[in-house]
Amino acid sequence: MTMGTLWRSSRIGIAPILLFAVALACGNESGQEPSMPAQAPRAQAPAKPTAPPKVDAVAEAQQVFETRCVTCHGPNGAGDGPASKGLTPPPRNFQAPAWQAEVSDEHLSNIIQYGGAAVGRSPTMPGNPDLTGKPEVVAALVAYLRNLKSD
């Protein structure tokens, strides 16, 4: 039996198979990253800086920091927010130059979106799943954290 005979005798037909093959070849055309696995990769060396985020993303990132992060990390990112008392481990001090040098932007993005437990850190650091569809806001928040570094 030849390949042509198999196709003609098949009840499925070639059109659905070709459509499936084209869909596979095109991949994810939504422009969004696939969802993150339960365990994100551990911190790596800092990545090269990316393009600056759009102005509205910067404003939203600052608002996110002021309403969500300040509670534990403090207004200047020193880990001294009003809810930091008694947390073990204490919230990260974003100002620490040594920490800033060792953590990658990807690690920061992952912990912002998925929380501490997803990257092998404290489960008391909550994720922000509403930001997973907002890569520009996450990038702006990472840039904001980088600017908290003390000299």
N, C-alpha and C positions, 0 to 999 in steps of 0.2 A: 504494500500500500504506500503510495507516495504522500508527501506532505500536503499537496493540493487536495488529494482525496480525503485526507483526514480533516482538513478545514471545512470542506464542503459537506462532509458527513456529520460534522459536529453540530450539536444542537445550540451551542453557545454562539457560534459565529465569530468572525474576526473583529468586527467593530468594537465590541466591549473589551476585548483583549488589547486592541490598539489604544483605546481610550485609557485603559488602566496603565499601559506602558508610558503613554504621554504624561499622565498625571504623576507617575513616579519620577520621570525625568525632570519635571518642572519643580518638584519639591515644594517647599513651604513658600508660597507666593504672598503670604499675608504681610511679610516684612517684619514680623515679630520673631524673637528668639523662641526656640522651643522651651517648654517649661523646665524648671530646674529640678534635678533629681533630689531625693531626700538628703543626701550627703553631698555638699559642695566640696570642691577641691580645697586643700589646705593652702595657706598663704605661700606666695612665691615672691621672687624678687620684684621690686616695683617696675611697672610697665612704663613705657614712654608716654608722655602726656598726649591726650587726645585733643581733638578740636574743641574749642570752647563751646559750651552749651548755649542755646538760645536764651534771650533775656527773660521770657516768661517762665522757662524752666528754672532759671536761676532764682526768680522770685518765689516760685513754688517750693524749691529746695530749701530756701531760707525759712519759709513758713513752716515746712515740715520739721526742720531743726528746732525752731523756736517752740513749736507746739508738742513735739514728741520726744526729741532728744535731750533738750535742756533739763527735763525732769530728773534725769539721772546723770547726764554728762556735764551739766552746768552751762551757763550762758557763754562761757569762753572755752568749753570743751575740756576742762581740766578734771572731769570726773567727780565734780563736787556739787552736783545738783541736789535739790532738797530731798529727793527720794533715794539718794545714794547711801545714806546712813544705814549701816547694818547689812548692806548687800555684800555677799561673799560669792565670788570675788567682787571687788569694787569695780565700778564702771571704768572703762578705758579712759585714760588721759590722752586726748588727741593732740595735746601740745608737745608731748614727749618726742624729741628729735630722733632718738634711737628707734622707737616704735615706728615713727613715720618712715624711716629709712628701710625698715625690714618688711613692711606690709605692702602688698600690691594693690593697685586700683581694683583689680578683679576680686580680690579678697574682700575689700571694702564693699563693693557692689553686692557681693553674695551675702554678706552679713546684714547689710541694710535691707535687702529684699527678703531673705529667708531666716534671719535670726542667728543667734549665737550657736545653738545646737547644730545647725546645718553645716557649720564650718569647724566643728570640734571645740567650740568655746562655750561660755556660760549660757545655759538655757534661759537665764533671766533676761537676756537681751532678746526682746521680741522682734519678730520679722515684720515687714511692712508689705504684705502681699498685694496691696492696692498699687504699689509702685512697680510691680513686675511688668506691667504694660506701658511703663513710662521711662524708657531708657535715658531720655534726655534729662529728666528730673533726677534720676539716680546718678548720672554722670555729674550733674551740677552739685549734688549733695557730696559726692566724693571730692570734687574740687573745693567745696566749702570746708570739708574736714582737713584737706591738705593745707589750706590757708590758716588753720588754727595752730600750726606748728610754731613753737617758740624757737628763737634763734640762740 
